[in-house]
């Protein structure tokens, strides 16, 4: 099965700073042979290039780790004295914050690409009808995804559904309810024409649209404008995907992430992933269709949730543990969520021991290559047990600070997204980013069934994920299989959020999950020590501020800021 390779459009595509209706144009031009969009996009080859260009936009969107993780229950800032506005919700979380501004612009740029593709779908010649309908379905599904992110981030947003060929200085915010209606329309249209499978791995398929539609129904079900059938629709849509036979859960959780397993990223469980490449020429991360001010090549997924080992000479700039990006880290609460004696996901997610990569001495302790330098026991060591070990031992209640640095933390390093033999540097990653996989579909269905009042069905779906997560074998202390011991008989929304944290750590956009379920404020203040100490989090922050740059662009219509900013 071949993988989709991102192709930058060969022709002129004009997209605005506002996305498609702003003032400043962003032009991506590599005009080979003097062709124009009118002469190239009407050809099969030209239109296919245009359709493929939708996919390169996703790399920037899915790599915006700070927006999705900071200020939540299981992630916090890298430094214990950090005052990151996204984490502690202080006055710096305002309409000028760069992460929010670039997120808005990239989403509208991506919508512009989808709209351009849909326009030329009506003009292209020589395309097979099935192939053309598939490209239309891909574009509509991606547009729906972008609008879902926009609506959940900002609430009411401009709803732009046609190609823009000139700048606009007059735009209004459509009600969030109307945006959701359009999202559902786009996804329903996409499901009708998209194939269940593709030989071009990385393209949007019917499963993408079904998975997203189930999540859209689930999310709308919590809203004041919800339809009475939203939760049942979410369950029905998710279960149709589960029962389709197109996808299946991998038998081993760790095999989904283990780079020593050949071709591990192309598997039966992944519904959609953003593609990266070992070829630097096709591994660029573009912003608004262009090379960034400082060029970014490759994924940075492997840099997430790490602490910096450079201060320990025997580990140093290790290619085994990768370079951190110093953005967000798991907070101590995250590690308490695992049943470490029964749940295989803990060992697949983190290293509980760090190993010397070179010989040397740290704080008077001498290590040879291969020696354990730091150990994080599942159960706390006593002072006497610690003293008996040559290596450093950090108990679960000692993750908040580090003796190696006074302002950062130490905790079990993430290994879930590790890259092998990668230079100790930023980006350069080649592994794909999972966006949707079937395990989440099960959890969406479980949540929907629970909200619809079907607890027995919700438990069945929920326990399916826990069965797969269990360590293989029988517990010698009880004579009962670990899989059986992992089953539960009662279920709440908090249980589902805990399970999502274990199953989808670093994959899900945690901020959105907490917001959907009405748990962002309560769980963040209960478990994020920095956010709790600041105690700023309130209902205002259930929406992000509309970027001031977009408000300033508008000259001809009312474009209010979100309340409280």
Backbone torsions as a table, in degrees:
resi	resn	phi	psi	omega
1	UNK	NA	123.3	-179.7
2	UNK	-82.3	157.5	179.4
3	UNK	-105.0	143.2	178.4
4	UNK	-62.9	131.0	174.7
5	UNK	-107.6	129.9	-177.4
6	UNK	-70.7	134.1	179.0
7	UNK	-120.9	124.4	176.2
8	UNK	-73.2	137.8	-178.7
9	UNK	-54.4	136.8	179.7
10	UNK	-80.6	-14.9	-173.0
11	UNK	-113.3	178.5	-178.2
12	UNK	-72.0	123.4	172.4
13	UNK	-128.3	118.6	179.0
14	UNK	-101.6	125.0	178.1
15	UNK	-135.1	144.0	-170.4
16	UNK	-89.8	164.0	175.2
17	UNK	-59.8	-32.9	177.3
18	UNK	-77.4	-1.7	-175.5
19	UNK	111.8	-79.2	177.7
20	UNK	-135.0	-0.1	-178.6
21	UNK	-137.8	35.8	179.7
22	UNK	-106.2	-159.8	-175.3
23	UNK	-97.0	-46.5	-171.8
24	UNK	-88.6	134.1	179.5
25	UNK	-91.2	140.1	171.7
26	UNK	-114.1	119.0	-171.9
27	UNK	-114.7	125.5	174.5
28	UNK	-105.8	112.6	-172.4
29	UNK	-135.8	123.7	169.0
30	UNK	-141.1	77.5	-165.4
31	UNK	-85.8	90.6	-176.7
32	UNK	-82.1	129.0	174.7
33	UNK	72.3	17.0	176.6
34	UNK	71.0	18.2	-179.0
35	UNK	-79.5	160.7	176.1
36	UNK	-121.6	172.6	178.1
37	UNK	-61.8	-34.9	-179.7
38	UNK	-65.5	-27.2	-179.3
39	UNK	-98.7	-20.4	-175.4
40	UNK	-100.9	-45.1	-176.0
41	UNK	-72.0	-12.5	175.6
42	UNK	-82.9	-9.4	176.2
43	UNK	-91.1	157.2	179.6
44	UNK	-60.2	-46.8	-178.6
45	UNK	-63.3	-43.0	-179.3
46	UNK	-65.8	-42.4	-180.0
47	UNK	-66.7	-38.2	178.0
48	UNK	-63.6	-39.1	175.9
49	UNK	-62.6	-42.4	178.4
50	UNK	-61.9	-44.7	-179.6
51	UNK	-62.3	-39.6	178.7
52	UNK	-66.6	-28.9	-177.0
53	UNK	-65.0	-17.6	175.7
54	UNK	-60.3	-30.6	-170.7
55	UNK	-78.4	-30.4	-179.6
56	UNK	-66.2	-24.4	179.3
57	UNK	-64.8	-25.5	-173.8
58	UNK	-70.7	-27.1	-175.6
59	UNK	-59.3	-44.3	-179.7
60	UNK	-67.1	-39.0	-176.3
61	UNK	-64.5	-47.5	-174.6
62	UNK	-77.1	-12.5	-179.0
63	UNK	-91.8	4.5	-177.5
64	UNK	-82.1	66.4	-170.0
65	UNK	-60.7	-38.3	-175.4
66	UNK	-60.9	-42.8	-178.1
67	UNK	-64.6	-30.8	-172.9
68	UNK	-91.3	-21.5	-171.3
69	UNK	-116.3	-41.3	-175.8
70	UNK	-64.0	150.5	178.6
71	UNK	70.5	32.5	178.4
72	UNK	-124.5	-174.7	-175.1
73	UNK	-77.8	-27.3	-173.4
74	UNK	-114.4	-1.1	177.2
75	UNK	-131.2	148.8	177.3
76	UNK	-144.9	-173.7	-176.6
77	UNK	-77.8	156.2	-177.4
78	UNK	-63.0	-46.4	-178.5
79	UNK	-93.1	140.8	-177.9
80	UNK	-73.2	-15.7	176.1
81	UNK	-105.7	9.3	-178.1
82	UNK	-67.2	144.3	178.5
83	UNK	-119.4	38.9	179.7
84	UNK	-57.8	125.0	-174.9
85	UNK	-62.2	-32.8	-179.8
86	UNK	-69.9	-19.4	-179.1
87	UNK	-95.4	-38.5	-175.5
88	UNK	-112.0	2.6	172.0
89	UNK	55.8	47.6	179.8
90	UNK	-92.7	-171.2	-174.2
91	UNK	-65.5	-16.5	178.0
92	UNK	-75.9	-10.5	172.7
93	UNK	-82.2	86.1	-173.5
94	UNK	-137.3	-173.6	-172.3
95	UNK	-72.2	-2.8	179.1
96	UNK	-105.1	2.8	-175.9
97	UNK	-67.6	131.2	-169.4
98	UNK	-66.2	-40.4	-177.3
99	UNK	-59.5	-41.0	-178.5
100	UNK	-72.0	-41.3	-180.0
101	UNK	-60.6	-48.6	-177.7
102	UNK	-69.4	-32.0	178.2
103	UNK	-63.2	-49.0	177.8
104	UNK	-56.2	-50.6	-175.7
105	UNK	-63.3	-42.9	-178.6
106	UNK	-67.2	-37.1	178.5
107	UNK	-65.7	-42.5	179.0
108	UNK	-72.3	-32.2	172.7
109	UNK	-60.5	-43.6	-178.7
110	UNK	-66.5	-38.1	174.5
111	UNK	-62.2	-39.5	177.2
112	UNK	-60.2	-40.1	177.8
113	UNK	-64.6	-42.7	178.6
114	UNK	-63.7	-43.8	179.3
115	UNK	-63.6	-38.6	177.4
116	UNK	-63.5	-41.4	177.9
117	UNK	-62.6	-43.6	-179.8
118	UNK	-65.4	-34.1	177.3
119	UNK	-65.1	-50.3	-176.6
120	UNK	-72.1	-15.7	173.6
121	UNK	-63.8	-24.0	178.5
122	UNK	-86.7	-6.1	-175.5
123	UNK	-116.5	-22.8	-173.0
124	UNK	-63.3	147.3	-179.3
125	UNK	-118.1	148.6	174.6
126	UNK	80.2	13.1	179.3
127	UNK	-92.4	135.6	171.0
128	UNK	-61.0	137.3	-174.2
129	UNK	-60.3	-39.5	-179.6
130	UNK	-66.0	-44.8	178.9
131	UNK	-63.6	-40.8	179.8
132	UNK	-64.3	-44.9	178.7
133	UNK	-62.0	-35.4	177.7
134	UNK	-63.6	-44.3	179.5
135	UNK	-65.2	-37.0	175.8
136	UNK	-63.6	-43.6	178.6
137	UNK	-62.1	-41.5	177.3
138	UNK	-59.2	-46.8	-176.5
139	UNK	-65.3	-40.5	179.4
140	UNK	-68.1	-39.6	179.5
141	UNK	-65.0	-42.1	178.3
142	UNK	-67.1	-41.0	177.2
143	UNK	-60.5	-40.2	177.5
144	UNK	-61.7	-40.6	179.0
145	UNK	-62.0	-43.8	-179.6
146	UNK	-64.9	-42.0	179.8
147	UNK	-69.5	-31.3	175.4
148	UNK	-62.7	-45.6	177.9
149	UNK	-63.5	-41.1	179.3
150	UNK	-64.4	-47.5	-176.9
151	UNK	-64.3	-40.4	-180.0
152	UNK	-73.2	-24.7	179.4
153	UNK	-84.6	-43.6	-170.2
154	UNK	-117.0	-12.9	-175.8
155	UNK	83.9	-120.6	177.1
156	UNK	-67.4	130.6	179.9
157	UNK	-142.2	156.8	174.9
158	UNK	-58.9	135.6	-178.9
159	UNK	-108.5	101.5	-175.5
160	UNK	-111.2	119.7	-172.1
161	UNK	-122.9	3.1	-179.4
162	UNK	-128.0	160.3	178.1
163	UNK	-64.0	139.4	176.5
164	UNK	-105.3	130.5	178.7
165	UNK	-116.9	-0.7	177.7
166	UNK	-147.9	158.2	-178.3
167	UNK	-71.7	146.9	176.9
168	UNK	-123.3	140.0	176.1
169	UNK	-117.3	15.2	179.7
170	UNK	-135.3	108.7	-179.3
171	UNK	-147.2	148.5	-175.5
172	UNK	-124.1	160.7	178.2
173	UNK	-90.0	120.8	175.6
174	UNK	-77.5	145.0	177.7
175	UNK	-56.7	141.1	179.8
176	UNK	-53.1	-38.1	179.1
177	UNK	-57.2	-42.5	-179.6
178	UNK	-69.8	-34.7	177.2
179	UNK	-63.3	-42.9	177.7
180	UNK	-62.3	-39.6	177.5
181	UNK	-59.4	-42.4	179.1
182	UNK	-67.9	-39.7	177.5
183	UNK	-57.6	-46.7	-178.8
184	UNK	-65.4	-39.0	176.9
185	UNK	-61.7	-47.7	-180.0
186	UNK	-60.4	-43.7	-177.5
187	UNK	-70.5	-37.3	176.7
188	UNK	-63.7	-42.8	176.1
189	UNK	-61.2	-42.4	-177.3
190	UNK	-65.4	-42.7	-179.8
191	UNK	-59.2	-34.3	-177.1
192	UNK	-68.7	-22.7	-173.5
193	UNK	-121.0	-17.0	-176.2
194	UNK	-76.6	144.7	176.6
195	UNK	-75.7	155.5	178.0
196	UNK	-69.8	-32.9	-178.4
197	UNK	-134.5	166.1	177.0
198	UNK	-146.0	146.4	174.0
199	UNK	-83.8	-9.5	-179.5
200	UNK	-101.3	77.8	-171.6
201	UNK	-57.8	131.4	-177.2
202	UNK	114.2	-13.5	175.3
203	UNK	-81.5	156.0	174.3
204	UNK	-67.9	135.0	176.2
205	UNK	-124.5	-178.5	177.9
206	UNK	-57.2	-37.0	-179.6
207	UNK	-61.0	-38.7	175.9
208	UNK	-56.1	-50.8	-176.1
209	UNK	-66.9	-38.5	178.4
210	UNK	-66.0	-45.9	-179.9
211	UNK	-60.2	-48.5	-178.8
212	UNK	-65.4	-40.5	180.0
213	UNK	-62.5	-39.9	178.1
214	UNK	-62.2	-38.2	179.3
215	UNK	-71.6	-35.0	177.8
216	UNK	-65.2	-46.7	176.6
217	UNK	-60.5	-43.4	179.9
218	UNK	-60.3	-45.5	-178.3
219	UNK	-66.7	-43.8	179.5
220	UNK	-65.2	-27.5	-179.7
221	UNK	-59.1	-24.9	178.7
222	UNK	-85.9	-10.6	-172.1
223	UNK	-80.5	161.3	176.4
224	UNK	-67.0	-24.4	-179.3
225	UNK	-100.4	18.7	-177.7
226	UNK	-60.2	148.7	168.4
227	UNK	-81.7	150.2	-176.5
228	UNK	-64.1	-20.5	-177.0
229	UNK	-99.4	5.6	-172.1
230	UNK	-59.4	-45.6	-178.2
231	UNK	-66.9	-41.1	178.4
232	UNK	-67.9	-36.1	176.1
233	UNK	-64.7	-40.4	177.9
234	UNK	-61.3	-45.3	-180.0
235	UNK	-64.1	-45.9	-178.7
236	UNK	-61.7	-43.1	-178.3
237	UNK	-67.6	-44.4	179.4
238	UNK	-65.0	-41.9	-177.7
239	UNK	-71.6	-29.1	173.9
240	UNK	-62.9	-39.2	177.6
241	UNK	-68.6	-44.2	179.2
242	UNK	-59.3	-42.0	-174.8
243	UNK	-87.8	0.1	-176.6
244	UNK	-69.0	-23.9	-176.6
245	UNK	83.8	-3.6	-179.9
246	UNK	-72.2	-34.2	-177.3
247	UNK	-125.8	157.6	175.5
248	UNK	-150.2	152.2	177.5
249	UNK	-68.8	136.6	171.8
250	UNK	-65.9	147.3	-178.6
251	UNK	-69.2	-27.8	-178.4
252	UNK	-119.7	123.9	177.7
253	UNK	-61.5	-44.0	-174.4
254	UNK	-62.7	-29.5	-177.6
255	UNK	-67.6	-16.4	176.5
256	UNK	-70.3	-20.9	-170.5
257	UNK	-127.2	-4.2	-173.2
258	UNK	-83.6	109.2	-176.7
259	UNK	-70.4	-7.7	175.6
260	UNK	-82.5	-9.7	176.5
261	UNK	-87.6	123.9	-176.3
262	UNK	-58.6	133.4	174.8
263	UNK	53.5	37.3	-171.3
264	UNK	-64.7	-22.6	-174.5
265	UNK	-83.4	-16.8	177.6
266	UNK	-101.1	100.0	-173.0
267	UNK	-148.6	175.4	-172.2
268	UNK	-71.9	-13.5	-174.0
269	UNK	-96.9	-26.0	-176.2
270	UNK	-78.3	120.7	178.2
271	UNK	-87.4	-39.9	177.6
272	UNK	-155.8	137.6	175.1
273	UNK	-140.1	149.6	175.1
274	UNK	-83.8	128.1	-170.2
275	UNK	-87.2	142.3	170.6
276	UNK	-127.8	176.2	-170.4
277	UNK	-142.0	154.7	172.4
278	UNK	-81.3	-8.2	178.3
279	UNK	-93.3	113.2	-176.7
280	UNK	-58.0	-30.1	-177.9
281	UNK	-66.2	-26.2	179.4
282	UNK	-112.4	19.3	-175.8
283	UNK	-115.7	18.5	179.3
284	UNK	-70.8	147.4	172.3
285	UNK	-108.3	108.4	-175.0
286	UNK	-94.0	147.5	173.4
287	UNK	-119.3	123.5	-175.4
288	UNK	54.2	38.0	174.6
289	UNK	78.2	6.9	-175.5
290	UNK	-130.1	159.2	171.4
291	UNK	-59.8	134.7	-177.7
292	UNK	-68.7	163.0	-177.9
293	UNK	-51.8	-44.5	166.8
294	UNK	-107.9	111.8	-172.4
295	UNK	-55.1	135.5	179.1
296	UNK	-116.1	121.2	178.8
297	UNK	-121.3	118.0	174.9
298	UNK	98.0	167.5	-179.9
299	UNK	-75.4	156.1	173.0
300	UNK	-118.7	16.4	-176.8
301	UNK	-57.7	-39.4	-178.1
302	UNK	-66.9	-13.6	-179.1
303	UNK	-89.6	-8.7	-175.8
304	UNK	-75.3	140.9	168.0
305	UNK	69.0	27.9	178.8
306	UNK	-109.0	152.2	166.7
307	UNK	-105.6	158.2	-169.2
308	UNK	-84.2	118.1	-178.8
309	UNK	-92.2	4.2	-175.2
310	UNK	-60.7	-28.3	-178.3
311	UNK	-71.2	-12.6	177.1
312	UNK	-100.6	108.7	-172.0
313	UNK	-59.2	-30.1	-176.3
314	UNK	-80.1	-10.3	173.6
315	UNK	-111.0	-53.6	171.6
316	UNK	60.1	-143.5	-177.7
317	UNK	-85.2	72.1	-169.5
318	UNK	-80.9	131.3	173.4
319	UNK	-75.5	-15.4	177.6
320	UNK	-73.4	-43.2	-174.7
321	UNK	-97.7	-8.8	175.9
322	UNK	68.1	163.1	-177.4
323	UNK	-88.4	131.9	178.6
324	UNK	-75.1	160.1	175.6
325	UNK	-103.6	1.2	172.4
326	UNK	60.0	33.3	-178.4
327	UNK	-103.9	-76.1	-179.6
328	UNK	-128.2	155.0	-178.4
329	UNK	-137.7	157.1	174.4
330	UNK	-67.6	136.5	177.6
331	UNK	-85.8	167.2	-176.3
332	UNK	-54.5	-32.0	-179.2
333	UNK	-60.7	-36.7	-178.4
334	UNK	-53.2	-43.2	-174.2
335	UNK	-72.6	-18.8	178.5
336	UNK	-78.4	-11.4	-173.8
337	UNK	-77.5	-15.8	-174.7
338	UNK	-94.3	138.0	166.2
339	UNK	-85.3	91.4	-167.9
340	UNK	-68.5	-18.0	178.6
341	UNK	-82.4	-17.1	-173.6
342	UNK	-125.9	-23.9	-170.9
343	UNK	-97.7	114.0	-177.8
344	UNK	-69.2	-17.6	-175.3
345	UNK	-68.0	-25.9	178.9
346	UNK	-63.5	-49.6	180.0
347	UNK	-67.4	-24.6	178.0
348	UNK	-83.0	-16.7	-174.7
349	UNK	-96.8	-37.9	-173.7
350	UNK	-133.2	159.5	168.2
351	UNK	-90.2	126.0	174.8
352	UNK	-94.0	1.7	174.5
353	UNK	-144.6	140.1	175.7
354	UNK	-110.9	135.8	-169.0
355	UNK	-110.3	141.6	179.0
356	UNK	-64.0	130.6	177.5
357	UNK	-97.5	-13.7	175.2
358	UNK	-150.6	160.4	179.9
359	UNK	-78.3	147.6	178.7
360	UNK	166.6	-170.1	-176.4
361	UNK	-125.4	137.0	175.9
362	UNK	-129.3	118.6	178.0
363	UNK	50.5	43.3	176.7
364	UNK	81.6	1.6	179.3
365	UNK	-107.0	130.9	-174.9
366	UNK	-100.6	135.3	-177.2
367	UNK	-130.6	142.8	171.3
368	UNK	-99.2	162.8	177.3
369	UNK	-57.2	130.8	179.9
370	UNK	94.6	-11.3	177.7
371	UNK	-71.7	149.7	170.5
372	UNK	-71.3	128.3	179.1
373	UNK	-101.2	-43.1	-179.5
374	UNK	-132.6	138.7	178.9
375	UNK	-132.3	137.0	178.5
376	UNK	-116.7	94.5	-176.1
377	UNK	-70.1	150.1	177.0
378	UNK	-65.9	-40.2	176.2
379	UNK	-112.6	141.9	-173.7
380	UNK	-59.2	137.2	171.8
381	UNK	-80.8	149.8	170.4
382	UNK	-78.1	167.8	177.4
383	UNK	-59.6	-37.6	179.9
384	UNK	-67.4	-41.6	178.1
385	UNK	-64.0	-40.4	177.3
386	UNK	-61.1	-46.4	-176.0
387	UNK	-63.1	-24.9	-177.8
388	UNK	-80.3	-8.4	-176.5
389	UNK	-101.2	142.4	175.7
390	UNK	-73.1	-33.4	-177.0
391	UNK	-84.1	167.8	177.8
392	UNK	-81.0	135.8	178.8
393	UNK	-118.9	129.3	177.0
394	UNK	-122.0	117.3	178.5
395	UNK	-75.2	162.6	-178.1
396	UNK	-56.7	-25.5	179.5
397	UNK	-89.5	11.8	-178.4
398	UNK	-118.1	18.7	-176.1
399	UNK	-82.0	-12.5	-171.8
400	UNK	-75.7	-18.8	-179.0
401	UNK	-140.7	173.3	-177.1
402	UNK	-138.2	134.8	175.5
403	UNK	-73.2	-12.0	-178.9
404	UNK	-89.0	-14.5	177.0
405	UNK	-156.7	131.9	-174.4
406	UNK	-75.7	-11.0	-174.1
407	UNK	-120.6	3.9	179.2
408	UNK	-122.2	-163.7	-171.7
409	UNK	-127.1	166.4	166.8
410	UNK	-130.5	141.3	-177.0
411	UNK	-168.6	166.1	178.3
412	UNK	-56.5	124.0	-177.5
413	UNK	-67.5	141.9	173.4
414	UNK	-68.3	133.5	172.1
415	UNK	-121.1	-3.2	-174.7
416	UNK	-56.8	-35.0	-174.8
417	UNK	-112.4	21.5	-172.6
418	UNK	-63.0	147.6	172.3
419	UNK	-110.4	138.4	-178.5
420	UNK	-87.5	137.9	171.5
421	UNK	55.5	37.6	-179.8
422	UNK	-97.0	139.1	177.0
423	UNK	-57.1	142.4	179.3
424	UNK	-72.4	85.5	-175.4
425	UNK	-156.8	170.8	178.9
426	UNK	-76.1	147.3	176.9
427	UNK	58.2	-144.6	178.6
428	UNK	72.3	2.7	179.7
429	UNK	-69.9	150.3	-178.1
430	UNK	-118.3	-6.0	-178.7
431	UNK	-80.8	151.2	-179.2
432	UNK	-74.7	162.0	174.3
433	UNK	-105.8	116.5	176.0
434	UNK	-68.2	130.2	177.3
435	UNK	-106.1	-50.5	176.5
436	UNK	-128.5	131.6	168.4
437	UNK	-138.4	163.5	-167.4
438	UNK	-63.1	-30.3	178.4
439	UNK	-58.2	-38.7	177.3
440	UNK	-68.3	-35.8	177.5
441	UNK	-57.2	-42.1	176.5
442	UNK	-59.7	-42.8	-177.7
443	UNK	-72.4	-33.0	172.6
444	UNK	-62.2	-46.8	179.7
445	UNK	-62.3	-41.1	179.7
446	UNK	-62.7	-44.2	179.4
447	UNK	-64.6	-41.6	-179.8
448	UNK	-64.8	-43.4	178.7
449	UNK	-64.6	-39.6	178.4
450	UNK	-62.0	-45.2	-179.9
451	UNK	-68.7	-26.6	178.2
452	UNK	-83.4	-3.4	177.7
453	UNK	92.0	9.0	-178.5
454	UNK	-101.4	72.7	-172.5
455	UNK	-64.4	-38.7	-178.5
456	UNK	-61.4	-44.1	178.5
457	UNK	-67.4	-39.6	177.9
458	UNK	-59.7	-43.1	179.0
459	UNK	-63.7	-39.6	179.0
460	UNK	-60.2	-46.4	-179.8
461	UNK	-66.2	-44.9	-179.2
462	UNK	-62.1	-44.8	-177.7
463	UNK	-70.8	-22.2	174.4
464	UNK	-61.1	-42.0	179.0
465	UNK	-68.2	-39.3	-179.6
466	UNK	-70.5	-31.0	176.5
467	UNK	-63.3	-47.0	178.8
468	UNK	-63.0	-33.4	-176.1
469	UNK	-73.8	-19.6	-172.8
470	UNK	-66.2	145.8	171.1
471	UNK	-61.8	140.2	180.0
472	UNK	-67.8	139.8	172.4
473	UNK	111.1	-169.5	-175.6
474	UNK	-111.9	138.8	176.1
475	UNK	-71.1	114.6	-176.3
476	UNK	-64.8	-22.2	-178.9
477	UNK	-76.6	-24.7	-175.5
478	UNK	-120.3	-18.8	-175.5
479	UNK	75.2	10.9	-178.9
480	UNK	-110.8	143.1	-179.9
481	UNK	-63.8	148.3	177.4
482	UNK	-62.2	-34.6	179.5
483	UNK	-61.4	-41.0	177.7
484	UNK	-67.0	-41.3	-179.7
485	UNK	-67.3	-20.8	179.2
486	UNK	-80.7	-11.3	-178.5
487	UNK	-72.8	148.3	177.4
488	UNK	-121.2	160.3	-178.1
489	UNK	-118.4	-3.0	175.0
490	UNK	-136.5	159.0	-171.9
491	UNK	-151.4	139.7	175.9
492	UNK	-137.1	170.4	176.2
493	UNK	-62.2	-38.1	177.1
494	UNK	-62.0	-38.2	176.5
495	UNK	-60.9	-42.5	-179.3
496	UNK	-66.2	-40.5	177.2
497	UNK	-64.4	-37.9	175.9
498	UNK	-63.8	-42.3	-179.4
499	UNK	-66.9	-38.6	175.8
500	UNK	-60.3	-40.0	179.5
501	UNK	-62.1	-40.9	-179.8
502	UNK	-71.8	-44.9	-174.0
503	UNK	-78.2	-37.8	-168.6
504	UNK	-117.6	24.1	-179.3
505	UNK	-54.4	125.0	178.9
506	UNK	79.5	-6.7	178.3
507	UNK	-102.4	-51.9	-179.2
508	UNK	-69.2	157.1	172.7
509	UNK	-90.5	90.8	-166.1
510	UNK	-58.0	-39.3	-177.9
511	UNK	-56.8	-41.1	-179.0
512	UNK	-68.4	-36.7	-179.1
513	UNK	-66.5	-42.1	178.8
514	UNK	-67.8	-39.5	178.8
515	UNK	-63.1	-46.5	-177.7
516	UNK	-55.1	-45.5	-172.6
517	UNK	-85.2	1.3	-179.6
518	UNK	74.1	22.9	-174.2
519	UNK	-113.5	3.5	-175.2
520	UNK	-59.5	-47.7	-175.7
521	UNK	-70.3	-51.2	-173.2
522	UNK	-66.7	-45.2	-176.4
523	UNK	-74.2	-36.4	179.0
524	UNK	-66.0	-44.9	-180.0
525	UNK	-69.4	-24.1	179.0
526	UNK	-79.8	-29.2	-168.4
527	UNK	-125.1	-20.8	178.9
528	UNK	-92.8	105.6	-171.7
529	UNK	-62.7	-37.8	-178.7
530	UNK	-70.5	-43.3	178.0
531	UNK	-65.4	-37.9	179.5
532	UNK	-66.4	-40.5	179.9
533	UNK	-65.1	-38.9	178.5
534	UNK	-72.2	-36.3	175.6
535	UNK	54.4	43.8	179.0
536	UNK	-101.1	-16.4	-169.8
537	UNK	-68.4	124.9	179.9
538	UNK	-148.9	-179.2	-172.3
539	UNK	-61.4	-27.4	176.0
540	UNK	-49.8	-38.4	-171.4
541	UNK	-85.7	8.7	172.2
542	UNK	-75.2	-10.3	168.3
543	UNK	-125.3	148.8	174.0
544	UNK	-84.9	158.4	176.6
545	UNK	-70.8	140.3	172.5
546	UNK	-67.0	131.3	-178.6
547	UNK	-55.5	133.4	179.7
548	UNK	-61.6	-30.5	179.3
549	UNK	-59.3	-33.3	-179.6
550	UNK	-79.2	-37.0	176.1
551	UNK	-63.5	-41.0	-178.5
552	UNK	-67.9	-28.0	179.0
553	UNK	-69.2	-28.7	-172.6
554	UNK	-76.5	129.9	-179.1
555	UNK	-123.0	-15.8	-169.0
556	UNK	-122.6	5.8	-178.1
557	UNK	-152.4	162.2	177.4
558	UNK	-71.0	130.0	-178.7
559	UNK	-142.3	75.0	-172.0
560	UNK	-72.5	154.7	173.4
561	UNK	-77.2	156.2	174.4
562	UNK	-64.9	145.0	-177.1
563	UNK	-56.9	139.3	174.9
564	UNK	94.5	-9.3	179.8
565	UNK	-105.6	NA	NA
